[in-house]
Amino acid sequence: MHYLTHFFTNIQSWQRTLIIAGGLVFFWILEGLIPLFRFRYKKIRHAGLNLFFTFTTILINLIFALLIVKSSDFAFQRHWGLLWLIPLPGWLFLIAGLMILDLIGAWLIHWIEHQVKWMWKFHIIHHADLWVDATTANRHHPGESVFRAVFTLIAVLVSGTPMWLVFLYQSLSVLLSQFNHANISLPKWLDSILSLVIVSPDLHKVHHHYAQPLTDTNYGNIFSFWDRIFKTYAQVPKDELIYGIDIYPEETDHNDLRKLLSIPFDPYRPPVGGKFSGKK
């Protein structure tokens, strides 16, 4: 516990970057060894588009970093927040902190984005990916990255988490998001066991189905039990899933950077009839 606290208290920017890059490389290799779907697509080009949004996400997070650090220091020094209501042993403090940050900073804002139309339009580009893989994890419009950074800030103030725990949460959040978006096929028994606590690949892929009501399920990022608690949990066989979003059925809509950036400012498109296959 002391080592964990010390490491994330003193973690350097290059180490956080290495976590992101290392996770992507690892899951890219794994996707080649145990793919869920045999996509026929230009993997490098697809990754390049998604990495653009990864870089914009990192930039937004850097802009908010000072505010989050100041807020964390303010709460920690005054023992302000839910974590300080009663004395907790170190291990329980860590788990409780991760749970609060995940609930508010990931699950809640994700759920809100699906309920509020103008926020949903920023979130659409994440769902518009026809080839969900590890690089999809950070495919977020810069506007959505702002929403998520604001809710991370709120989560820090509500919980009173020290900055080392925020850094730990952000690292786990990135790795778990890459893991549950990765185009990998785990043994059913293993995925089922993992999904009891964390968001597994089979569980999150349901969220990327092209149409409601499945689009509005399985919002979790780290912990899977939030969806069970709030009754947004769903399970569907993998071979029944179709990636993408039904209001943008054309492949060009999903891969044109200018179109993706402009989606929040376009007139709302009603869903189209019929199905299209995301398994290209």
Steps between C-alpha positions, in 0.01 A plus 500: 500500500785738589677423170177562305444832675861607449507403131181685402585798718821545301390365161652690209329606178714259297391213724131583450561522124676163512196346669272623218738398221595171666136403539425574135798299376416205727134484397589553133718189520227312682245600233718329241527182706141455624272729293129517575413605141713466188468861390589581140616856542807722481614454858774765492272763343226415749747530786628833369153652509432370850843607625422855387215499749726339759738797467214752530384315812849522649513873417165566670614303804820705518296820494290373792794342684594805708139554608462135598830504693402817687156358579648173623752680720226725640275202587783284633649769726159575655383137504207612291290235326330165544824312559560697819161451665629201697853362551582233241790254479732569208373220275134599551583869446655404166206284385239753614685781323520305174131416524390862550726630223375230264133557587504878450792550262409217261162329550289807587628731227472215248138442599424874481649520150248241387207689656569860391470546123759775454754308710417177313598669174854545636505135612383365162850488352597239759207282393556570131801268485418201280812314611514511878850421624744623766547836322125568530544543875602866469303587187325797662404835352698781673168630633429166665851498648409828670182343645697210640774722643236714676340191654839371609548833676157464665585144607826619660318768701217268605734221608796701632747267328870583527681553171686169510164322499377717211809404297445132586135526395587669170761235420260215577223676307715522186620139519155355579344705220759370252438149630121503474507663154769268366397273214586185696313180573545367851373157611138539607569377853782753547301793362205404723716491813667832419164665426382437857728786612656679202372590155606215272531513119181298438309722742604833353461394138122481562508877556643545150209326327366731231143545631298554814427369753842333515680828427361622832642220715831408666634851561773384739870560446682329789236341723213301349274501805379859443293379205352219708415743780339757269332237277688590181666160469458280191654185355480403132682227305801641318386379159185713524688829537527758222728797561435859399204733542176490304481873427835493319483186285749602231858388548629844398311655791701287740847572362500862383669714764325824403159332502566344840609831652193676357240244618405695816413800285304314230118485496378191680463194276217256575594129500491335158306185419657160457833366622856542389794290599790638699696180441696623201 
